[in-house]
Amino acid sequence: MSNRRHFIKQSGLGAIGLSFIPQLSFGNNKDIKLTILHTNDMHSHIHPFTSGRNKGLGGMAQRAALIKQIRKQEEHVLLLDAGDIFQGTPYFNVYGGELEFKLMSEMKYDAVTLGNHDFDNGLEGLKKQLPHANFPFLIANYDFSDTILKNTFKPYKVFRKGDLKIGVFGIGIELDGLVPKKLYQNTVYQDPISTANHYANLLKQKEKCDLVICLSHLGFKYKEEKISDMTFASQTRDIDLIIGGHTHTFLKKPVKQLNLDEKEVLINQVGWAGINIGKIDYHFSQNDGLKKVFGRSIFIENGSENA
């Protein structure tokens, strides 16, 4: 059988019940399904792994085929990434991120946020590659006002899918001590909690979004006293879903955390290197105001008879 055939092994399928009620304003009498596809920490892995425990897993062409297949099956799809697109293979060393951005543009990513490794060629290197990215970078807590990237990025974006409004914003990790100063220069890191509460409230109350998503590069969980997606969720409100990165955490399905209002926030992260893609299906019902969510992680495998 042709090596171009793609096999997909699904794991961790589970239904996740959420206790909060969405703000729905349907123009007609029908339920709506929204599919969120997401990745994180791709780290310039263009091809599947050729050796080791991850042999045969990953690959941009394989991911593109899966995304194309899902888009054919589902009417309303958002494709998002939680940062660290850069650094990890010779492709980045040679092309500086151009190939990654071009391929992600071909896959029609809807939005991404910045990870710490996306600064690895400095602000100049990032700016040079941005024309190849036909998707927005959303980052709310980095202030680039005193840099060459002033007015380059937006904090959030509102997407319309059918009768739904989905607000998406980005939150980055503290760069000091993680990235050399010469690479991020005068970029100012702002408190993620207060920043997130501001934009989540804006999206939920002013923009009247039915779903608010945070693209986070804070990391899933830490033993030490450091802000993570878990602590972030507990200290914020109005966020429905956190799509995480940085810690390369493989979750078979999303986890839940209570926020400041004792409402459940969904948190998901799918490892690194494009080995997995996250798929979360939200089912909005006009009739009873309930929301059902199904989340899973999908392994992406290179084609073979024994996959």
C-alpha positions in Angstrom: 0.0 0.0 0.0 1.3 3.5 -0.8 3.4 5.1 1.9 1.4 8.3 1.4 -1.6 6.7 3.0 -2.2 8.1 6.5 -3.3 6.0 9.4 -4.8 7.7 12.5 -5.0 6.0 15.8 -7.4 7.6 18.2 -7.0 7.4 22.0 -8.6 8.9 25.1 -12.0 9.5 23.7 -14.2 10.9 26.5 -17.2 13.0 27.2 -16.7 15.9 29.5 -19.7 17.5 31.2 -19.5 21.2 32.0 -21.7 22.9 34.6 -21.9 26.4 33.1 -24.5 27.7 30.7 -23.4 29.3 27.4 -24.7 32.6 26.3 -26.5 31.6 23.1 -28.3 33.8 20.7 -29.2 31.6 17.8 -30.9 33.1 14.8 -32.7 29.8 14.0 -33.9 26.7 15.7 -31.0 24.3 15.5 -28.2 22.9 17.6 -24.6 23.8 16.6 -21.5 21.7 16.8 -18.1 23.4 17.0 -14.9 21.5 16.5 -11.6 22.9 18.0 -8.5 21.4 16.6 -5.2 22.4 18.3 -1.5 21.8 18.4 1.4 23.1 20.5 5.2 23.0 20.6 5.7 21.8 17.1 9.4 22.7 17.3 10.1 22.7 13.6 9.2 19.0 13.2 8.3 18.9 9.5 8.6 15.1 9.0 7.6 12.1 11.2 10.2 10.7 13.6 12.5 8.2 11.9 13.8 6.5 15.0 13.3 6.1 18.8 10.1 5.6 20.7 8.2 8.1 18.5 9.3 6.5 15.2 6.6 7.0 12.6 4.7 9.6 14.6 4.0 13.2 13.6 4.7 15.0 10.3 3.1 18.1 8.8 1.8 16.3 5.7 0.1 13.7 7.9 -1.4 16.5 10.1 -2.6 18.4 7.0 -4.4 15.3 5.7 -6.1 14.7 9.0 -7.2 18.4 9.2 -8.5 18.3 5.7 -10.5 15.1 6.5 -12.1 16.6 9.6 -13.0 19.8 7.8 -14.8 17.8 5.2 -16.8 16.0 8.0 -17.5 19.1 10.2 -19.1 22.4 9.3 -17.6 24.6 12.0 -13.9 24.1 12.7 -11.3 26.3 14.4 -7.6 25.3 14.1 -5.3 26.8 16.8 -1.8 26.6 18.1 -0.3 27.4 21.5 3.3 28.4 20.5 6.9 27.2 20.1 6.6 26.7 16.4 10.3 27.4 16.1 13.5 25.5 17.0 14.2 21.8 17.1 15.3 20.5 13.7 17.7 21.7 11.0 14.8 23.1 9.1 14.7 26.0 11.5 18.5 26.4 11.4 18.4 26.7 7.6 15.2 28.5 6.9 14.6 30.4 10.1 10.9 29.5 10.4 9.8 30.3 6.8 8.9 26.7 6.1 6.9 26.2 9.3 4.8 29.4 8.7 4.2 28.5 5.0 3.0 25.0 5.9 0.8 26.3 8.7 -0.7 28.8 6.3 -1.4 26.1 3.8 -3.3 24.2 6.6 -5.2 27.4 7.3 -4.5 27.9 11.0 -7.0 30.4 12.4 -4.8 31.7 15.2 -1.7 31.0 17.2 0.2 32.5 20.2 3.9 33.0 20.8 6.1 30.6 22.7 9.5 31.4 24.2 11.3 29.5 21.4 9.6 31.7 18.8 12.1 34.4 20.0 15.1 32.2 19.2 16.2 34.2 16.2 15.4 37.5 18.0 12.8 40.0 17.2 14.4 40.6 13.9 14.2 36.9 12.9 10.6 36.7 14.0 9.6 39.9 12.1 11.4 38.6 8.9 9.3 35.4 8.9 5.9 37.0 9.7 5.0 37.8 6.0 4.9 34.0 5.5 2.3 33.6 8.1 -1.3 34.0 6.8 -2.8 33.7 10.2 -2.9 36.1 13.3 -0.6 35.8 16.3 -2.6 36.6 19.4 -0.7 37.7 22.5 -2.2 39.9 25.2 0.5 40.1 27.9 3.5 41.0 25.9 4.0 44.7 25.2 6.1 45.3 22.1 5.6 49.1 22.1 9.3 49.8 22.4 10.4 47.3 19.8 10.4 46.7 16.1 7.3 44.6 16.5 5.2 47.6 17.8 1.6 47.3 16.6 2.3 43.9 15.0 0.2 41.6 17.2 -3.3 41.8 18.5 -4.4 40.6 21.9 -7.5 38.7 20.8 -9.8 37.9 17.8 -13.5 37.1 17.6 -14.5 34.3 15.2 -18.0 33.6 13.9 -19.0 30.1 13.2 -22.7 29.8 12.2 -24.6 31.6 15.0 -21.7 31.3 17.4 -19.2 33.9 18.5 -15.9 32.5 19.7 -13.3 34.8 21.4 -9.7 33.7 21.4 -6.8 35.5 23.1 -3.1 34.6 23.8 -1.1 34.5 27.0 2.7 34.1 27.0 5.2 32.8 29.6 7.6 35.2 31.4 10.7 35.6 29.2 13.2 36.8 31.8 15.4 34.0 32.8 14.1 31.8 30.0 15.1 33.7 26.9 18.3 35.8 26.6 17.5 39.6 26.9 19.2 40.3 23.6 16.5 38.2 21.8 13.4 39.8 23.3 15.0 43.2 23.9 12.5 45.7 25.3 9.5 43.4 25.2 7.6 43.9 28.4 5.9 40.9 30.2 2.6 41.8 31.8 0.9 39.9 34.6 -1.0 37.0 32.9 -3.8 36.9 35.5 -5.0 40.5 35.4 -4.4 40.6 31.7 -6.5 37.5 31.1 -9.3 38.6 33.4 -9.5 41.9 31.4 -9.7 40.3 28.0 -11.9 37.4 29.0 -14.4 39.8 30.5 -14.3 41.9 27.4 -14.9 38.9 25.2 -17.7 37.5 27.4 -19.5 40.7 28.4 -18.8 43.3 25.7 -18.3 41.0 22.6 -21.0 38.6 23.9 -18.9 35.5 22.9 -20.5 32.1 23.4 -17.1 30.6 24.1 -13.8 32.1 25.3 -10.6 30.4 24.5 -7.1 31.2 25.9 -4.1 30.1 23.9 -1.5 29.7 26.7 2.2 29.1 26.7 2.4 29.1 30.5 2.8 25.3 31.0 0.4 22.7 32.3 1.5 22.2 35.9 4.7 22.7 38.1 5.9 21.3 41.4 7.4 24.7 42.3 5.6 28.0 42.9 5.2 29.1 39.3 2.1 30.0 37.4 0.7 27.2 35.2 -2.5 26.6 33.3 -3.9 24.9 36.4 -3.2 27.8 38.7 -4.1 30.3 35.9 -7.5 28.7 35.5 -8.2 28.9 39.2 -7.4 32.6 39.4 -9.3 33.8 36.4 -13.0 33.9 35.3 -14.9 33.9 32.0 -12.5 31.5 30.3 -14.1 28.3 29.0 -11.1 26.6 27.4 -7.3 26.8 27.9 -5.2 25.4 25.1 -1.8 25.0 26.6 1.8 24.5 25.6 5.4 24.7 26.9 5.6 21.7 29.2 5.1 19.1 26.4 2.4 17.5 28.4 0.5 14.6 26.7 -3.1 14.6 27.8 -5.3 11.9 26.4 -8.3 14.1 27.1 -8.9 17.6 28.5 -8.9 18.1 32.3 -11.1 20.3 34.4 -10.3 23.0 36.9 -12.6 25.4 38.8 -12.2 29.1 38.2 -12.8 32.0 40.6 -16.6 31.6 40.1 -16.5 27.9 40.8 -17.2 27.2 37.1 -15.4 24.5 35.2 -12.6 25.4 32.8 -11.3 22.9 30.3 -7.6 22.6 29.9 -5.8 20.6 27.2 -2.3 20.1 25.8 -1.1 17.5 23.3 2.6 16.9 23.9 5.0 18.2 21.3 6.6 17.8 17.8 3.2 17.3 16.1 2.9 13.8 17.4 -0.7 14.5 18.5 -3.5 16.9 17.5 -6.2 17.8 20.0 -9.8 17.6 19.0 -12.6 19.0 21.2 -16.2 19.0 20.0 -18.6 21.5 21.7 -22.3 20.8 21.2 -24.4 23.9 21.8 -28.2 23.4 22.2 -30.6 26.2 21.9 -33.5 24.3 23.4 -32.2 23.6 26.9 -29.1 25.8 27.1 -26.9 22.8 27.9 -23.4 22.3 26.5 -21.8 18.9 25.9 -18.1 18.5 25.2 -16.2 15.6 23.8 -12.4 15.8 24.0 -9.6 13.5 22.8 -6.1 13.4 21.6 -5.3 11.9 18.2 -2.0 10.3 17.4 -0.7 11.1 13.9 1.1 8.2 12.3 3.0 7.8 9.1 1.5 5.3 6.6 2.4 1.6 6.8 0.5 -1.7 6.6 1.0 -2.3 10.3 0.0 1.1 11.6 
